[in-house]
Amino acid sequence: MSKQNKSPLGRGIEALISMDDLKINGSSSINEIELSKIHPNPDQPRSVFDQEALEELAASIRSFGLVQPITLREIRPDHYQIISGERRYKASLMAGLTAIPAYIRTIEDENVMEIALIENIQREDLNPIEIALAFQNLIETYSLTQDKLSERIGKKRATISNFLRLLKLPAEIQMGLKDKKIDMGHAKALLGLEDMSTQLMVYEQILLYGFSVRKTEEIIRTLNEETPNNKPSGRTKKQTPPEYKLLKEHLTRFFGSNVLFSCDENMKGKITIPFQSEKDLERIVRVFDALKS
């Protein structure tokens, strides 16, 4: 197969979306398209648009116009769907424009989401959960394996796998990642915990104390070390009673430290109150002193 006939999706990210080198089917000109004839793509991977950033862009567009054209495809006569540039489209509406410059491309349905996803990743416009959902959508919609998706969008398979694993986290943690309360490093560390309630407990501690990724990894490593290993014994491991978990959470809040609570199958165990510095230890001692008085 010649290079001219090869699908653009096999040529790598740079060849897919480079607005400077973009080849427009049938014409090299830029079209002026009425905003009323432009429609957002319902499969656009980006779902969150920062309102303040949109207002700033709208103010710039009012002053200088839309400098970079958006990219569209015709979905019916004289009506167009956005392939890339929805943020610029929204800002243009806010700026009061009636028409904007746009490239018109001929493209198959199955490639629209891939191109939108790749452009947003290149611009770093998507949050990790949006990327994960877009990967999942592409896999499910087009029956792709992770390896095939890796080939088509130019991302390593391990990268795709790491993003997809984020969707296994509790919804509250996923929302925290979307809202930038935690970052990707925190989320990957939390995936090291199997128990959902423990994941949520550590997540709350991250928000409360502003733990760094490294500190979060240390806490999770300690928690996993405190968990008894599953050894073949012919018996089913006895589950920790729910009230023990509630007690652990209560002690954590009371001492302001990530209290570690472990027990074996005979419900024998220990409570550990970690401290981060001499000053932190003095604070915990004062808590005990207050209990005695």
Secondary structure as a PSIPRED ss2 file (coil, helix, strand):
# PSIPRED VFORMAT (PSIPRED V4.0)

   1 M C   1.000  0.000  0.000
   2 S C   1.000  0.000  0.000
   3 K H   0.000  1.000  0.000
   4 Q H   0.000  1.000  0.000
   5 N H   0.000  1.000  0.000
   6 K C   1.000  0.000  0.000
   7 S C   1.000  0.000  0.000
   8 P H   0.000  1.000  0.000
   9 L H   0.000  1.000  0.000
  10 G H   0.000  1.000  0.000
  11 R C   1.000  0.000  0.000
  12 G C   1.000  0.000  0.000
  13 I H   0.000  1.000  0.000
  14 E H   0.000  1.000  0.000
  15 A H   0.000  1.000  0.000
  16 L H   0.000  1.000  0.000
  17 I C   1.000  0.000  0.000
  18 S C   1.000  0.000  0.000
  19 M C   1.000  0.000  0.000
  20 D C   1.000  0.000  0.000
  21 D C   1.000  0.000  0.000
  22 L C   1.000  0.000  0.000
  23 K C   1.000  0.000  0.000
  24 I C   1.000  0.000  0.000
  25 N C   1.000  0.000  0.000
  26 G C   1.000  0.000  0.000
  27 S C   1.000  0.000  0.000
  28 S C   1.000  0.000  0.000
  29 S C   1.000  0.000  0.000
  30 I C   1.000  0.000  0.000
  31 N E   0.000  0.000  1.000
  32 E E   0.000  0.000  1.000
  33 I E   0.000  0.000  1.000
  34 E E   0.000  0.000  1.000
  35 L H   0.000  1.000  0.000
  36 S H   0.000  1.000  0.000
  37 K H   0.000  1.000  0.000
  38 I E   0.000  0.000  1.000
  39 H E   0.000  0.000  1.000
  40 P C   1.000  0.000  0.000
  41 N C   1.000  0.000  0.000
  42 P C   1.000  0.000  0.000
  43 D C   1.000  0.000  0.000
  44 Q C   1.000  0.000  0.000
  45 P C   1.000  0.000  0.000
  46 R C   1.000  0.000  0.000
  47 S C   1.000  0.000  0.000
  48 V C   1.000  0.000  0.000
  49 F C   1.000  0.000  0.000
  50 D C   1.000  0.000  0.000
  51 Q H   0.000  1.000  0.000
  52 E H   0.000  1.000  0.000
  53 A H   0.000  1.000  0.000
  54 L H   0.000  1.000  0.000
  55 E H   0.000  1.000  0.000
  56 E H   0.000  1.000  0.000
  57 L H   0.000  1.000  0.000
  58 A H   0.000  1.000  0.000
  59 A H   0.000  1.000  0.000
  60 S H   0.000  1.000  0.000
  61 I H   0.000  1.000  0.000
  62 R H   0.000  1.000  0.000
  63 S H   0.000  1.000  0.000
  64 F H   0.000  1.000  0.000
  65 G C   1.000  0.000  0.000
  66 L C   1.000  0.000  0.000
  67 V C   1.000  0.000  0.000
  68 Q C   1.000  0.000  0.000
  69 P C   1.000  0.000  0.000
  70 I E   0.000  0.000  1.000
  71 T E   0.000  0.000  1.000
  72 L E   0.000  0.000  1.000
  73 R E   0.000  0.000  1.000
  74 E E   0.000  0.000  1.000
  75 I E   0.000  0.000  1.000
  76 R E   0.000  0.000  1.000
  77 P C   1.000  0.000  0.000
  78 D C   1.000  0.000  0.000
  79 H E   0.000  0.000  1.000
  80 Y E   0.000  0.000  1.000
  81 Q E   0.000  0.000  1.000
  82 I E   0.000  0.000  1.000
  83 I E   0.000  0.000  1.000
  84 S E   0.000  0.000  1.000
  85 G C   1.000  0.000  0.000
  86 E H   0.000  1.000  0.000
  87 R H   0.000  1.000  0.000
  88 R H   0.000  1.000  0.000
  89 Y H   0.000  1.000  0.000
  90 K H   0.000  1.000  0.000
  91 A H   0.000  1.000  0.000
  92 S H   0.000  1.000  0.000
  93 L H   0.000  1.000  0.000
  94 M H   0.000  1.000  0.000
  95 A H   0.000  1.000  0.000
  96 G C   1.000  0.000  0.000
  97 L C   1.000  0.000  0.000
  98 T C   1.000  0.000  0.000
  99 A E   0.000  0.000  1.000
 100 I E   0.000  0.000  1.000
 101 P E   0.000  0.000  1.000
 102 A E   0.000  0.000  1.000
 103 Y E   0.000  0.000  1.000
 104 I E   0.000  0.000  1.000
 105 R C   1.000  0.000  0.000
 106 T C   1.000  0.000  0.000
 107 I C   1.000  0.000  0.000
 108 E C   1.000  0.000  0.000
 109 D H   0.000  1.000  0.000
 110 E H   0.000  1.000  0.000
 111 N H   0.000  1.000  0.000
 112 V H   0.000  1.000  0.000
 113 M H   0.000  1.000  0.000
 114 E H   0.000  1.000  0.000
 115 I H   0.000  1.000  0.000
 116 A H   0.000  1.000  0.000
 117 L H   0.000  1.000  0.000
 118 I H   0.000  1.000  0.000
 119 E H   0.000  1.000  0.000
 120 N H   0.000  1.000  0.000
 121 I H   0.000  1.000  0.000
 122 Q H   0.000  1.000  0.000
 123 R H   0.000  1.000  0.000
 124 E C   1.000  0.000  0.000
 125 D C   1.000  0.000  0.000
 126 L C   1.000  0.000  0.000
 127 N C   1.000  0.000  0.000
 128 P H   0.000  1.000  0.000
 129 I H   0.000  1.000  0.000
 130 E H   0.000  1.000  0.000
 131 I H   0.000  1.000  0.000
 132 A H   0.000  1.000  0.000
 133 L H   0.000  1.000  0.000
 134 A H   0.000  1.000  0.000
 135 F H   0.000  1.000  0.000
 136 Q H   0.000  1.000  0.000
 137 N H   0.000  1.000  0.000
 138 L H   0.000  1.000  0.000
 139 I H   0.000  1.000  0.000
 140 E H   0.000  1.000  0.000
 141 T H   0.000  1.000  0.000
 142 Y C   1.000  0.000  0.000
 143 S C   1.000  0.000  0.000
 144 L C   1.000  0.000  0.000
 145 T C   1.000  0.000  0.000
 146 Q H   0.000  1.000  0.000
 147 D H   0.000  1.000  0.000
 148 K H   0.000  1.000  0.000
 149 L H   0.000  1.000  0.000
 150 S H   0.000  1.000  0.000
 151 E H   0.000  1.000  0.000
 152 R H   0.000  1.000  0.000
 153 I H   0.000  1.000  0.000
 154 G C   1.000  0.000  0.000
 155 K C   1.000  0.000  0.000
 156 K C   1.000  0.000  0.000
 157 R H   0.000  1.000  0.000
 158 A H   0.000  1.000  0.000
 159 T H   0.000  1.000  0.000
 160 I H   0.000  1.000  0.000
 161 S H   0.000  1.000  0.000
 162 N H   0.000  1.000  0.000
 163 F H   0.000  1.000  0.000
 164 L H   0.000  1.000  0.000
 165 R H   0.000  1.000  0.000
 166 L H   0.000  1.000  0.000
 167 L H   0.000  1.000  0.000
 168 K H   0.000  1.000  0.000
 169 L C   1.000  0.000  0.000
 170 P C   1.000  0.000  0.000
 171 A H   0.000  1.000  0.000
 172 E H   0.000  1.000  0.000
 173 I H   0.000  1.000  0.000
 174 Q H   0.000  1.000  0.000
 175 M H   0.000  1.000  0.000
 176 G H   0.000  1.000  0.000
 177 L H   0.000  1.000  0.000
 178 K H   0.000  1.000  0.000
 179 D C   1.000  0.000  0.000
 180 K C   1.000  0.000  0.000
 181 K C   1.000  0.000  0.000
 182 I C   1.000  0.000  0.000
 183 D C   1.000  0.000  0.000
 184 M H   0.000  1.000  0.000
 185 G H   0.000  1.000  0.000
 186 H H   0.000  1.000  0.000
 187 A H   0.000  1.000  0.000
 188 K H   0.000  1.000  0.000
 189 A H   0.000  1.000  0.000
 190 L H   0.000  1.000  0.000
 191 L C   1.000  0.000  0.000
 192 G C   1.000  0.000  0.000
 193 L C   1.000  0.000  0.000
 194 E C   1.000  0.000  0.000
 195 D C   1.000  0.000  0.000
 196 M H   0.000  1.000  0.000
 197 S H   0.000  1.000  0.000
 198 T H   0.000  1.000  0.000
 199 Q H   0.000  1.000  0.000
 200 L H   0.000  1.000  0.000
 201 M H   0.000  1.000  0.000
 202 V H   0.000  1.000  0.000
 203 Y H   0.000  1.000  0.000
 204 E H   0.000  1.000  0.000
 205 Q H   0.000  1.000  0.000
 206 I H   0.000  1.000  0.000
 207 L H   0.000  1.000  0.000
 208 L H   0.000  1.000  0.000
 209 Y H   0.000  1.000  0.000
 210 G C   1.000  0.000  0.000
 211 F C   1.000  0.000  0.000
 212 S C   1.000  0.000  0.000
 213 V H   0.000  1.000  0.000
 214 R H   0.000  1.000  0.000
 215 K H   0.000  1.000  0.000
 216 T H   0.000  1.000  0.000
 217 E H   0.000  1.000  0.000
 218 E H   0.000  1.000  0.000
 219 I H   0.000  1.000  0.000
 220 I H   0.000  1.000  0.000
 221 R H   0.000  1.000  0.000
 222 T H   0.000  1.000  0.000
 223 L H   0.000  1.000  0.000
 224 N H   0.000  1.000  0.000
 225 E H   0.000  1.000  0.000
 226 E H   0.000  1.000  0.000
 227 T C   1.000  0.000  0.000
 228 P C   1.000  0.000  0.000
 229 N C   1.000  0.000  0.000
 230 N C   1.000  0.000  0.000
 231 K C   1.000  0.000  0.000
 232 P C   1.000  0.000  0.000
 233 S C   1.000  0.000  0.000
 234 G C   1.000  0.000  0.000
 235 R C   1.000  0.000  0.000
 236 T C   1.000  0.000  0.000
 237 K C   1.000  0.000  0.000
 238 K C   1.000  0.000  0.000
 239 Q C   1.000  0.000  0.000
 240 T C   1.000  0.000  0.000
 241 P C   1.000  0.000  0.000
 242 P H   0.000  1.000  0.000
 243 E H   0.000  1.000  0.000
 244 Y H   0.000  1.000  0.000
 245 K H   0.000  1.000  0.000
 246 L H   0.000  1.000  0.000
 247 L H   0.000  1.000  0.000
 248 K H   0.000  1.000  0.000
 249 E H   0.000  1.000  0.000
 250 H H   0.000  1.000  0.000
 251 L H   0.000  1.000  0.000
 252 T H   0.000  1.000  0.000
 253 R H   0.000  1.000  0.000
 254 F H   0.000  1.000  0.000
 255 F H   0.000  1.000  0.000
 256 G C   1.000  0.000  0.000
 257 S C   1.000  0.000  0.000
 258 N C   1.000  0.000  0.000
 259 V C   1.000  0.000  0.000
 260 L E   0.000  0.000  1.000
 261 F E   0.000  0.000  1.000
 262 S E   0.000  0.000  1.000
 263 C E   0.000  0.000  1.000
 264 D C   1.000  0.000  0.000
 265 E C   1.000  0.000  0.000
 266 N C   1.000  0.000  0.000
 267 M C   1.000  0.000  0.000
 268 K C   1.000  0.000  0.000
 269 G E   0.000  0.000  1.000
 270 K E   0.000  0.000  1.000
 271 I E   0.000  0.000  1.000
 272 T E   0.000  0.000  1.000
 273 I C   1.000  0.000  0.000
 274 P C   1.000  0.000  0.000
 275 F C   1.000  0.000  0.000
 276 Q C   1.000  0.000  0.000
 277 S C   1.000  0.000  0.000
 278 E H   0.000  1.000  0.000
 279 K H   0.000  1.000  0.000
 280 D H   0.000  1.000  0.000
 281 L H   0.000  1.000  0.000
 282 E H   0.000  1.000  0.000
 283 R H   0.000  1.000  0.000
 284 I H   0.000  1.000  0.000
 285 V H   0.000  1.000  0.000
 286 R H   0.000  1.000  0.000
 287 V H   0.000  1.000  0.000
 288 F H   0.000  1.000  0.000
 289 D H   0.000  1.000  0.000
 290 A H   0.000  1.000  0.000
 291 L H   0.000  1.000  0.000
 292 K H   0.000  1.000  0.000
 293 S C   1.000  0.000  0.000
